[in-house]
Amino acid sequence: MTKEELLQAIKGPEWIDLEFKQSRKGVSEDAYKTVSAFANTNGGYLVFGIKTDSKMTEHEIVGVEDVDKVQNDFLSCLRNASKLSRVISSDAELHEIEGKHVLVFHIPEVDRKEKPIYLGKRIDQAYIRRGGGDELCTESELRAFIRDASDMSFDRSLEHGIDPNSCINLSTLKWYRTLLDNRLAGKYAHLSDQAFLLEMGLIIEEEGKVIPTKAVVLLFGQDRFVRQILPRPVVDYQRIDSPEDNWDSDKRWHDRIVIESNLFEAWRVLFDKYSLIADVPFSLDETTMQRRDDSLEYRSFREAAVNLLIHQDYGDAMRKAEIKIFKDKTVFWNPGSAYSSVEALLESRHHPIRNPLIVRIFRQIGLCEEAGTGIRTIMDDCRKLGLFPAQITNDKSDFSFSIAILKKLIISEPYKDLMSKLEIQLNEEEASIFSYLVSYRKLSLPIAKAITGKSSEHTLNLMLSIEARELIEPLHPRQAWSLSEDIAHQIDTSDSEGGSDQVTDQVTDQVTDQAGKILKSGDVYKLIHQLSKTQKLVIKACVTPQSIANLMELAGVTNRTYFRRTNITPLLNYKLITMLYPGEPNHPDQAYKTSILGISILKLIQLSEAKDND
């Protein structure tokens, strides 16, 4: 972290990857809770010499008085088995600000096989990072860590309590074998069903007995046996004939089916549902499993839906996968975060996967692309269709993964009007890059590559060209960019003058009628000034999901009814936060998360505060 980045960070809130500690003369014990949380989540920066007020909103540079002692003590504890369950590697950076010393330590995310990192010898003292705070892991979260760390994947584990001769849906197995025989010229046609399953590694011979794997039950099992090892649905499919921002918990879906069958039957149901709503009617070639006029829209749906089926955490017995088809986007949500980062998924051809046996069986009949290419296929299709890139969220604090395919042109007429008004001239590639930044204000190099469809070198040179014209500025050395402050101000001013209502909608992405009226009237800052300190605190904290209990503790409030009425309800009404379970307001695991609109407002708040401080 450079000095400039640190100074900018001090002006904003503590974030999911940033924590301030006073630590003037020594290291506080709660610093190691943050080490555990960072190591178990996405990594982050631990900064010593910064004092934070009780409301976690203001920061004061107090400095570290004995730099050598604090640094040596901290690094020593990171290597002490009595302090942490595993050795954590970290390097110290020393910065002088206002004549005071500030120490910065980067705590990396550890490999999944080393998680969870916990304090002392007690695994129940493992922490996870949510928003700007450290939280003790729940029992279910600890179990998720242990599953992900295991050398034995869930799908390859044996199911001794099920008879392999009676659990198989023979119709599903026949369907699969027919497709495989057509692709492999009858390579396995001579084998009996049992011999075939043995050959595929789906059932195992052990001491003269044949034992099924969990994979064979999930892939080919009869419904009652699937439910025996998976006491929740495989996927909840919902079609909602409205934009996402116009849908709330009071509105019902227009079509819904909760699927509790094996994975191949689930895919066939999803395909049938998709065929009914496809823009162009089509049929499937049962030999190749491809649409006869294989469209980009169908291919993206197939890759995302199959990704949901093959990569979810089937050891999570509480949360079901969901597909929500809105008018403006289709969202695929999985329990279980990906083992690799989003950047790695976009860049790497091969990466570790949760259910290798299930993936291999699907791939053999062409129902997913070559290893590691599915996400990039979706991104390529979005680019070819002239759409914004799909939104990929790998939430390691929530142990979930989602893909949102947007039905939104990246170069729209309102965007062209805005560019004309600002007198900015760009070629097609530059215009697509800039449009993304107008909407989301931040762009990483991997996403930029997904937009261009070109190499890292080509895309980086493109970003440098746009940067040279002072339209954007780097956030990290050539890895991420934001709009320049001047351009962001011009766009906000243009919107406030009524120049581009639709571009404003594009920026916020999830505008309700009430919030939309405020934004379209140009009075964005009116909304900001209407927010109380507590409401702003809630928006900041909910960057990752927060329970109402956590939010009340953070705000120092004990009256739940009052807190909900004065903070949660108004923020929900403005769509600055959303429910984690919008269809079930009283869900026992209900939590709240900052919306895209909330993120946009939060960035404006930070810019406003930074200007005030200047």
C-alpha positions as CSV (number, residue, x, y, z in Angstrom):
1,M,0.0,0.0,0.0
2,T,1.5,3.3,-1.1
3,K,1.4,6.4,1.1
4,E,-1.1,8.0,-1.3
5,E,-3.4,5.0,-1.1
6,L,-3.1,5.0,2.7
7,L,-4.0,8.7,2.9
8,Q,-7.0,8.1,0.7
9,A,-8.0,5.1,2.8
10,I,-7.9,7.1,6.0
11,K,-10.5,9.4,4.6
12,G,-13.0,6.6,4.1
13,P,-14.5,3.9,6.3
14,E,-12.9,0.7,7.5
15,W,-13.6,-1.8,4.7
16,I,-13.7,-5.5,4.1
17,D,-10.0,-5.4,3.3
18,L,-8.9,-2.6,5.7
19,E,-8.6,-2.4,9.5
20,F,-7.1,0.4,11.6
21,K,-5.6,-0.2,15.1
22,Q,-4.2,2.4,17.5
23,S,-1.3,0.2,18.7
24,R,0.9,3.1,19.8
25,K,3.1,1.1,22.2
26,G,2.0,-2.5,21.6
27,V,-0.2,-4.8,19.7
28,S,-3.8,-5.2,21.0
29,E,-5.2,-8.8,21.2
30,D,-8.1,-7.9,18.9
31,A,-5.5,-7.4,16.1
32,Y,-5.1,-11.2,15.9
33,K,-8.9,-11.5,15.4
34,T,-8.5,-9.4,12.3
35,V,-5.5,-11.5,11.2
36,S,-7.7,-14.6,11.4
37,A,-10.6,-12.8,9.6
38,F,-8.4,-11.6,6.8
39,A,-6.7,-14.9,6.3
40,N,-10.0,-16.8,6.2
41,T,-11.7,-14.4,3.8
42,N,-10.0,-12.3,1.1
43,G,-6.9,-10.9,2.8
44,G,-6.5,-7.3,3.7
45,Y,-4.4,-4.5,5.2
46,L,-3.9,-4.1,9.0
47,V,-2.8,-0.5,9.8
48,F,-1.2,0.4,13.2
49,G,-1.1,4.0,14.4
50,I,-4.6,5.0,13.5
51,K,-7.3,5.6,16.1
52,T,-10.9,5.1,15.2
53,D,-13.8,6.7,17.1
54,S,-16.6,4.8,18.8
55,K,-18.9,5.0,15.8
56,M,-16.2,3.7,13.5
57,T,-16.6,6.7,11.2
58,E,-13.7,9.0,12.0
59,H,-10.0,8.2,12.0
60,E,-7.1,10.0,13.7
61,I,-3.4,9.5,13.0
62,V,-1.8,8.9,16.4
63,G,1.3,7.1,15.2
64,V,3.3,4.1,16.5
65,E,5.8,5.2,19.2
66,D,8.0,2.2,19.3
67,V,8.1,1.0,15.7
68,D,10.7,-1.7,16.1
69,K,9.0,-3.3,19.1
70,V,5.5,-3.3,17.7
71,Q,6.7,-4.6,14.3
72,N,8.8,-7.4,15.8
73,D,6.2,-8.4,18.4
74,F,3.5,-8.6,15.7
75,L,5.6,-10.6,13.2
76,S,6.8,-12.9,15.9
77,C,3.2,-13.7,17.0
78,L,2.3,-14.4,13.3
79,R,4.8,-17.3,13.5
80,N,3.8,-18.4,17.0
81,A,1.8,-21.6,17.1
82,S,0.4,-20.7,20.5
83,K,-1.1,-17.5,19.0
84,L,-2.4,-18.7,15.6
85,S,-3.2,-22.2,14.2
86,R,-0.8,-21.7,11.3
87,V,2.1,-19.4,10.4
88,I,1.0,-16.3,8.6
89,S,3.5,-14.5,6.3
90,S,3.4,-10.8,6.2
91,D,5.6,-7.9,5.3
92,A,5.7,-4.5,7.0
93,E,5.5,-1.1,5.4
94,L,6.5,2.0,7.3
95,H,5.0,5.4,6.3
96,E,5.5,8.8,7.9
97,I,2.3,11.0,8.0
98,E,2.1,14.3,9.8
99,G,5.4,13.5,11.5
100,K,4.1,10.2,12.9
101,H,4.9,6.6,12.0
102,V,2.2,4.3,10.6
103,L,2.8,0.6,10.1
104,V,1.0,-1.3,7.4
105,F,0.8,-5.1,7.3
106,H,-0.7,-7.0,4.4
107,I,-2.4,-10.2,5.6
108,P,-2.9,-12.6,2.7
109,E,-5.8,-15.0,2.3
110,V,-4.5,-18.5,3.0
111,D,-5.0,-21.5,0.8
112,R,-8.4,-23.2,1.4
113,K,-6.6,-26.3,2.7
114,E,-5.2,-24.2,5.6
115,K,-8.5,-22.7,6.6
116,P,-9.8,-21.9,9.1
117,I,-7.1,-19.9,10.7
118,Y,-8.0,-19.6,14.4
119,L,-6.6,-18.2,17.7
120,G,-4.6,-20.5,19.9
121,K,-5.7,-24.1,19.9
122,R,-9.5,-23.6,19.6
123,I,-11.1,-23.9,16.3
124,D,-14.2,-22.1,17.6
125,Q,-12.0,-19.0,17.8
126,A,-11.9,-18.6,14.0
127,Y,-13.0,-15.3,12.5
128,I,-14.4,-14.1,9.2
129,R,-14.5,-10.7,7.7
130,R,-17.8,-9.0,7.0
131,G,-18.1,-5.3,6.1
132,G,-15.6,-3.5,8.3
133,G,-15.7,-6.0,11.2
134,D,-14.5,-9.4,12.3
135,E,-17.1,-12.0,13.3
136,L,-16.7,-15.3,15.0
137,C,-17.4,-18.2,12.6
138,T,-20.7,-20.0,13.1
139,E,-20.8,-23.8,13.3
140,S,-22.1,-24.0,9.7
141,E,-19.2,-21.8,8.5
142,L,-16.6,-23.9,10.3
143,R,-18.1,-27.0,8.7
144,A,-17.9,-25.3,5.3
145,F,-14.2,-24.5,5.8
146,I,-13.6,-28.1,6.8
147,R,-15.4,-29.5,3.7
148,D,-13.4,-27.2,1.4
149,A,-10.1,-28.1,3.1
150,S,-10.7,-31.9,2.8
151,D,-8.7,-33.9,0.2
152,M,-11.9,-36.0,-0.2
153,S,-14.5,-34.1,-2.2
154,F,-18.1,-34.4,-1.2
155,D,-19.1,-36.0,-4.5
156,R,-16.5,-38.7,-4.2
157,S,-17.4,-39.7,-0.7
158,L,-19.1,-43.1,-0.2
159,E,-22.8,-43.5,0.8
160,H,-22.8,-46.8,2.7
161,G,-26.5,-46.6,3.6
162,I,-27.8,-46.8,0.0
163,D,-28.2,-49.8,-2.2
164,P,-26.6,-49.0,-5.6
165,N,-28.8,-51.6,-7.3
166,S,-32.0,-49.9,-6.3
167,C,-31.2,-46.2,-6.0
168,I,-30.6,-45.4,-9.8
169,N,-33.2,-43.8,-12.0
170,L,-32.8,-46.1,-15.0
171,S,-34.4,-43.7,-17.4
172,T,-31.9,-41.0,-16.5
173,L,-29.0,-43.4,-16.8
174,K,-30.3,-44.7,-20.2
175,W,-30.6,-41.1,-21.5
176,Y,-27.0,-40.3,-20.4
177,R,-25.5,-43.4,-21.9
178,T,-27.3,-42.8,-25.2
179,L,-25.7,-39.4,-25.4
180,L,-22.3,-40.6,-24.4
181,D,-22.4,-43.5,-26.9
182,N,-23.3,-41.0,-29.7
183,R,-20.3,-38.8,-28.8
184,L,-17.8,-41.7,-28.2
185,A,-18.9,-44.1,-31.0
186,G,-20.3,-46.6,-28.5
187,K,-17.1,-46.9,-26.5
188,Y,-19.0,-48.2,-23.4
189,A,-22.1,-49.6,-25.1
190,H,-21.0,-53.2,-24.3
191,L,-20.9,-52.6,-20.6
192,S,-23.8,-53.4,-18.2
193,D,-25.1,-50.5,-16.2
194,Q,-23.2,-51.6,-13.1
195,A,-20.0,-52.1,-15.1
196,F,-20.4,-48.7,-16.7
197,L,-20.8,-47.0,-13.3
198,L,-17.8,-48.8,-12.0
199,E,-15.8,-47.7,-15.0
200,M,-16.9,-44.1,-14.5
201,G,-15.8,-44.2,-10.8
202,L,-19.4,-43.6,-9.7
203,I,-19.7,-46.7,-7.7
204,I,-16.8,-48.4,-5.8
205,E,-16.0,-52.1,-5.1
206,E,-14.9,-52.5,-1.5
207,E,-14.3,-55.8,0.2
208,G,-16.5,-57.6,-2.3
209,K,-19.3,-55.1,-1.9
210,V,-20.4,-52.4,-4.4
211,I,-20.9,-49.0,-2.7
212,P,-22.3,-45.9,-4.4
213,T,-20.6,-42.5,-4.2
214,K,-22.7,-39.4,-3.4
215,A,-22.0,-38.3,-7.0
216,V,-23.9,-41.3,-8.5
217,V,-27.0,-40.5,-6.3
218,L,-26.9,-36.8,-7.2
219,L,-26.4,-37.5,-10.9
220,F,-28.6,-40.5,-11.5
221,G,-30.5,-41.2,-8.3
222,Q,-34.3,-41.6,-7.9
223,D,-35.9,-38.6,-6.2
224,R,-36.2,-40.2,-2.7
225,F,-32.6,-41.2,-2.6
226,V,-31.5,-37.7,-3.8
227,R,-33.5,-36.2,-0.9
228,Q,-31.8,-38.8,1.5
229,I,-28.4,-37.3,0.9
230,L,-29.5,-33.7,0.1
231,P,-32.3,-32.6,2.5
232,R,-32.9,-29.4,0.5
233,P,-33.8,-28.7,-3.2
234,V,-31.2,-28.8,-5.9
235,V,-32.4,-25.5,-7.3
236,D,-35.3,-23.1,-7.0
237,Y,-36.2,-21.7,-10.4
238,Q,-38.2,-18.4,-10.5
239,R,-39.4,-16.3,-13.5
240,I,-40.4,-12.8,-12.5
241,D,-41.8,-10.7,-15.3
242,S,-40.5,-7.3,-14.0
243,P,-37.1,-5.6,-13.7
244,E,-35.3,-6.6,-10.5
245,D,-35.6,-3.1,-9.0
246,N,-39.4,-3.2,-9.4
247,W,-39.7,-6.5,-7.6
248,D,-40.2,-6.8,-3.9
249,S,-41.2,-9.4,-1.3
250,D,-44.9,-8.5,-1.7
251,K,-44.9,-9.5,-5.4
252,R,-45.1,-13.1,-6.5
253,W,-43.2,-14.9,-9.2
254,H,-44.9,-15.6,-12.5
255,D,-43.5,-19.1,-12.8
256,R,-41.7,-21.2,-10.2
257,I,-40.5,-24.7,-9.7
258,V,-38.5,-26.1,-6.8
259,I,-36.5,-29.0,-8.2
260,E,-35.6,-32.0,-6.0
261,S,-34.6,-34.5,-8.7
262,N,-31.2,-35.6,-9.7
263,L,-28.9,-33.2,-11.5
264,F,-29.6,-34.4,-15.1
265,E,-33.3,-34.3,-14.5
266,A,-32.9,-30.8,-13.0
267,W,-31.0,-29.7,-16.2
268,R,-33.7,-31.1,-18.4
269,V,-36.4,-29.2,-16.5
270,L,-34.3,-26.0,-16.7
271,F,-33.9,-26.5,-20.4
272,D,-37.6,-26.9,-20.9
273,K,-38.3,-23.8,-18.9
274,Y,-35.8,-21.8,-20.9
275,S,-37.2,-23.0,-24.2
276,L,-40.5,-21.5,-23.3
277,I,-39.1,-18.0,-22.7
278,A,-36.4,-17.9,-25.4
279,D,-36.6,-15.0,-27.8
280,V,-36.5,-17.4,-30.7
281,P,-38.2,-20.8,-30.4
282,F,-35.7,-23.7,-30.7
283,S,-35.2,-27.4,-30.1
284,L,-32.3,-29.4,-28.7
285,D,-30.3,-31.9,-30.7
286,E,-30.3,-34.9,-28.3
287,T,-27.1,-36.3,-29.9
288,T,-24.9,-33.2,-29.3
289,M,-26.9,-31.6,-26.4
290,Q,-26.7,-28.3,-28.5
291,R,-29.4,-26.0,-29.6
292,R,-29.8,-26.6,-33.3
293,D,-29.2,-22.9,-34.0
294,D,-27.0,-22.5,-30.9
295,S,-27.5,-18.9,-30.0
296,L,-25.2,-16.9,-27.8
297,E,-28.1,-16.3,-25.3
298,Y,-28.8,-20.0,-25.0
299,R,-25.1,-20.8,-24.6
300,S,-24.7,-18.3,-21.8
301,F,-27.8,-19.6,-20.0
302,R,-26.5,-23.2,-20.4
303,E,-23.1,-22.4,-19.1
304,A,-24.4,-20.5,-16.1
305,A,-27.1,-23.0,-15.2
306,V,-24.8,-26.0,-15.5
307,N,-22.2,-24.1,-13.5
308,L,-24.8,-23.8,-10.8
309,L,-25.6,-27.5,-10.9
310,I,-22.0,-28.8,-10.9
311,H,-20.2,-26.4,-8.6
312,Q,-22.5,-25.7,-5.7
313,D,-21.7,-27.0,-2.2
314,Y,-23.9,-30.0,-1.7
315,G,-22.6,-30.4,1.8
316,D,-24.6,-27.2,2.7
317,A,-27.9,-28.7,3.7
318,M,-29.6,-25.4,4.6
319,R,-29.3,-23.1,1.5
320,K,-30.7,-24.0,-1.9
321,A,-29.3,-22.7,-5.3
322,E,-31.6,-20.2,-7.0
323,I,-32.2,-19.0,-10.6
324,K,-34.2,-15.8,-10.8
325,I,-35.1,-14.6,-14.3
326,F,-36.0,-10.9,-14.3
327,K,-36.9,-8.7,-17.3
328,D,-33.5,-7.0,-17.1
329,K,-31.2,-9.8,-15.9
330,T,-30.9,-13.4,-15.0
331,V,-29.3,-14.2,-11.6
332,F,-27.8,-17.6,-10.8
333,W,-26.9,-18.0,-7.1
334,N,-25.0,-20.9,-5.5
335,P,-24.2,-21.9,-1.9
336,G,-20.5,-22.4,-1.9
337,S,-17.8,-19.9,-3.0
338,A,-15.4,-20.8,-5.8
339,Y,-12.0,-22.0,-4.8
340,S,-10.4,-19.5,-7.1
341,S,-10.8,-15.7,-7.2
342,V,-12.9,-14.0,-9.9
343,E,-9.7,-12.8,-11.5
344,A,-8.4,-16.3,-11.7
345,L,-11.7,-17.6,-13.1
346,L,-11.4,-15.0,-15.9
347,E,-7.8,-15.6,-16.5
348,S,-6.9,-19.2,-15.8
349,R,-7.8,-22.1,-18.0
350,H,-7.5,-24.6,-15.1
351,H,-8.4,-24.1,-11.5
352,P,-9.4,-26.3,-8.5
353,I,-13.1,-27.3,-8.4
354,R,-15.4,-28.5,-5.6
355,N,-17.1,-31.5,-7.3
356,P,-14.5,-33.0,-9.8
357,L,-16.4,-36.2,-10.4
358,I,-19.7,-34.5,-11.1
359,V,-17.9,-32.0,-13.4
360,R,-16.3,-34.8,-15.4
361,I,-19.5,-36.7,-15.9
362,F,-21.2,-33.5,-17.2
363,R,-18.3,-32.6,-19.5
364,Q,-18.3,-36.0,-21.1
365,I,-21.6,-35.3,-22.8
366,G,-20.8,-31.7,-23.7
367,L,-22.9,-30.0,-21.0
368,C,-20.1,-27.7,-20.0
369,E,-17.1,-26.3,-21.7
370,E,-13.5,-27.3,-21.2
371,A,-12.2,-26.9,-17.7
372,G,-12.0,-23.3,-16.6
373,T,-13.6,-21.8,-19.7
374,G,-17.3,-21.5,-18.7
375,I,-17.1,-18.1,-17.1
376,R,-15.0,-16.7,-20.0
377,T,-17.6,-18.2,-22.5
378,I,-20.3,-16.2,-20.8
379,M,-18.2,-13.0,-20.9
380,D,-17.4,-13.6,-24.6
381,D,-21.1,-14.0,-25.4
382,C,-22.0,-10.8,-23.5
383,R,-19.4,-8.9,-25.5
384,K,-20.5,-10.4,-28.9
385,L,-24.1,-9.4,-28.0
386,G,-23.0,-5.8,-27.2
387,L,-24.0,-6.2,-23.5
388,F,-22.4,-5.3,-20.2
389,P,-20.2,-8.1,-18.9
390,A,-21.9,-10.6,-16.6
391,Q,-21.5,-9.7,-12.9
392,I,-19.5,-12.4,-11.1
393,T,-19.6,-12.4,-7.3
394,N,-17.4,-14.8,-5.3
395,D,-18.5,-14.0,-1.7
396,K,-16.1,-15.8,0.6
397,S,-17.7,-14.2,3.7
398,D,-21.1,-15.6,2.7
399,F,-19.7,-18.8,1.2
400,S,-21.7,-18.2,-2.0
401,F,-21.2,-17.6,-5.7
402,S,-23.4,-15.8,-8.2
403,I,-23.5,-14.9,-11.9
404,A,-25.8,-12.1,-13.1
405,I,-26.3,-11.9,-16.9
406,L,-27.5,-8.4,-17.7
407,K,-29.8,-7.6,-20.6
408,K,-28.3,-4.1,-20.9
409,L,-26.5,-2.6,-23.9
410,I,-23.1,-1.3,-23.0
411,I,-23.2,1.4,-25.7
412,S,-26.8,2.8,-25.4
413,E,-28.3,5.8,-27.0
414,P,-28.4,7.7,-23.6
415,Y,-24.7,6.9,-23.2
416,K,-24.0,8.3,-26.7
417,D,-25.9,11.4,-25.8
418,L,-23.9,11.8,-22.6
419,M,-20.6,11.5,-24.5
420,S,-21.7,14.0,-27.1
421,K,-22.7,16.4,-24.3
422,L,-19.3,16.0,-22.6
423,E,-17.6,16.3,-26.0
424,I,-15.7,13.0,-25.4
425,Q,-14.7,11.1,-28.5
426,L,-13.8,7.4,-28.2
427,N,-13.4,4.5,-30.5
428,E,-15.7,1.4,-30.0
429,E,-13.4,-0.4,-27.5
430,E,-12.7,2.8,-25.5
431,A,-16.4,3.7,-25.5
432,S,-17.3,0.2,-24.0
433,I,-14.6,0.6,-21.3
434,F,-15.7,4.1,-20.5
435,S,-19.4,3.1,-20.4
436,Y,-18.6,0.4,-17.8
437,L,-16.8,3.0,-15.7
438,V,-19.8,5.5,-16.0
439,S,-22.0,2.8,-14.6
440,Y,-19.8,1.2,-11.9
441,R,-17.0,3.8,-11.4
442,K,-14.4,1.1,-10.9
443,L,-12.9,-1.4,-13.4
444,S,-10.3,-4.1,-12.9
445,L,-7.9,-5.3,-15.7
446,P,-9.6,-8.8,-15.9
447,I,-13.0,-7.2,-16.5
448,A,-11.5,-4.8,-19.0
449,K,-10.1,-7.8,-20.9
450,A,-13.6,-9.4,-20.8
451,I,-15.0,-6.2,-22.4
452,T,-12.4,-6.0,-25.1
453,G,-11.9,-9.7,-25.7
454,K,-8.2,-9.0,-26.3
455,S,-4.9,-9.8,-24.6
456,S,-3.6,-8.3,-21.4
457,E,-1.1,-6.3,-23.3
458,H,-3.7,-4.9,-25.7
459,T,-6.1,-4.0,-23.0
460,L,-3.5,-2.4,-20.7
461,N,-2.3,-0.2,-23.6
462,L,-6.0,0.7,-24.2
463,M,-6.4,1.7,-20.5
464,L,-3.2,3.7,-20.6
465,S,-4.4,5.6,-23.6
466,I,-7.7,6.5,-21.9
467,E,-5.7,7.4,-18.7
468,A,-3.4,9.7,-20.8
469,R,-6.4,11.7,-21.7
470,E,-7.2,12.2,-18.0
471,L,-10.5,10.4,-18.3
472,I,-9.6,7.7,-15.7
473,E,-7.0,7.2,-13.0
474,P,-5.3,4.1,-11.6
475,L,-6.4,2.8,-8.3
476,H,-3.6,0.2,-8.0
477,P,-0.6,0.0,-10.3
478,R,-2.2,-0.8,-13.6
479,Q,-4.6,-3.4,-12.1
480,A,-7.7,-1.3,-11.5
481,W,-9.1,2.2,-12.6
482,S,-11.7,4.6,-11.6
483,L,-13.2,7.7,-13.4
484,S,-11.1,10.7,-12.8
485,E,-12.6,13.0,-10.2
486,D,-13.1,15.8,-12.8
487,I,-15.0,13.5,-15.2
488,A,-17.1,12.0,-12.4
489,H,-18.0,15.5,-11.4
490,Q,-19.0,16.4,-15.0
491,I,-21.1,13.3,-15.3
492,D,-22.9,14.0,-12.0
493,T,-23.4,17.6,-13.0
494,S,-24.7,16.5,-16.4
495,D,-27.2,14.2,-14.7
496,S,-28.3,16.9,-12.3
497,E,-29.0,19.2,-15.2
498,G,-31.4,16.7,-16.7
499,G,-29.0,15.6,-19.4
500,S,-29.4,11.9,-19.1
501,D,-31.9,10.2,-16.9
502,Q,-31.3,6.8,-18.4
503,V,-27.6,7.0,-17.8
504,T,-28.3,7.8,-14.2
505,D,-30.4,4.7,-14.0
506,Q,-27.5,2.8,-15.6
507,V,-25.2,4.2,-12.9
508,T,-27.4,3.1,-10.0
509,D,-28.6,0.0,-11.7
510,Q,-31.3,-0.7,-9.1
511,V,-33.5,2.4,-8.7
512,T,-36.9,2.3,-7.1
513,D,-39.6,4.7,-8.0
514,Q,-38.9,6.9,-5.0
515,A,-35.2,6.9,-5.3
516,G,-35.5,7.3,-9.1
517,K,-37.5,10.5,-8.7
518,I,-34.8,11.9,-6.4
519,L,-32.0,11.0,-8.8
520,K,-33.8,12.0,-11.9
521,S,-34.6,15.4,-10.5
522,G,-30.8,15.9,-10.2
523,D,-30.9,16.3,-6.5
524,V,-28.6,13.3,-5.6
525,Y,-27.1,15.1,-2.7
526,K,-30.5,15.8,-1.3
527,L,-30.8,12.1,-0.6
528,I,-27.3,12.0,0.9
529,H,-28.0,14.8,3.3
530,Q,-31.3,13.2,4.3
531,L,-29.4,10.2,5.6
532,S,-28.6,10.1,9.3
533,K,-25.2,9.1,10.6
534,T,-26.6,5.8,11.7
535,Q,-28.1,5.2,8.2
536,K,-24.8,5.9,6.6
537,L,-23.1,3.6,9.0
538,V,-25.6,0.8,8.1
539,I,-24.9,1.3,4.3
540,K,-21.2,1.1,4.9
541,A,-21.4,-2.0,7.1
542,C,-23.8,-3.8,4.8
543,V,-21.3,-4.0,1.9
544,T,-21.3,-7.6,3.0
545,P,-24.4,-9.1,4.6
546,Q,-25.2,-8.1,8.2
547,S,-27.8,-9.3,10.6
548,I,-30.0,-6.7,12.3
549,A,-28.4,-7.8,15.6
550,N,-24.9,-7.0,14.3
551,L,-26.1,-3.6,12.9
552,M,-27.7,-2.7,16.2
553,E,-24.5,-3.6,18.1
554,L,-22.5,-1.5,15.7
555,A,-24.8,1.5,16.1
556,G,-25.0,1.1,19.9
557,V,-28.8,0.7,19.8
558,T,-30.9,-1.8,21.9
559,N,-34.5,-1.0,20.8
560,R,-35.0,-3.3,17.8
561,T,-38.4,-1.8,16.8
562,Y,-37.1,1.7,16.9
563,F,-33.9,0.8,15.0
564,R,-35.9,-1.0,12.3
565,R,-38.4,1.8,11.9
566,T,-35.8,4.6,11.7
567,N,-33.0,2.9,9.8
568,I,-33.7,-0.4,8.1
569,T,-37.2,0.4,6.7
570,P,-36.2,3.8,5.2
571,L,-33.0,2.3,3.6
572,L,-35.1,-0.6,2.2
573,N,-37.6,1.9,0.8
574,Y,-34.9,3.8,-1.0
575,K,-33.3,0.5,-2.1
576,L,-30.0,1.5,-0.6
577,I,-29.9,-1.9,1.1
578,T,-31.7,-5.2,0.2
579,M,-32.7,-8.3,2.1
580,L,-30.7,-11.4,1.7
581,Y,-34.0,-13.3,1.6
582,P,-36.4,-10.8,0.0
583,G,-39.2,-13.3,-0.3
584,E,-39.0,-14.3,3.3
585,P,-38.8,-11.2,5.5
586,N,-38.8,-13.3,8.7
587,H,-36.3,-15.8,7.5
588,P,-34.2,-16.9,10.6
589,D,-30.9,-16.1,8.7
590,Q,-32.2,-12.8,7.3
591,A,-29.5,-10.2,6.7
592,Y,-29.1,-7.0,4.8
593,K,-26.7,-6.0,2.0
594,T,-25.8,-2.7,0.3
595,S,-27.4,-2.5,-3.1
596,I,-25.7,-1.2,-6.3
597,L,-27.5,2.1,-5.7
598,G,-26.3,2.1,-2.1
599,I,-22.7,1.5,-3.3
600,S,-23.1,4.5,-5.7
601,I,-24.4,6.7,-3.0
602,L,-21.7,5.5,-0.6
603,K,-19.0,6.5,-3.1
604,L,-20.6,10.0,-3.4
605,I,-20.7,10.3,0.4
606,Q,-16.9,9.5,0.5
607,L,-16.2,12.0,-2.2
608,S,-18.2,14.7,-0.4
609,E,-16.5,14.0,2.9
610,A,-13.1,14.0,1.2
611,K,-13.8,17.4,-0.3
612,D,-15.0,18.7,3.0
613,N,-11.8,17.6,4.6
614,D,-9.8,19.3,1.9
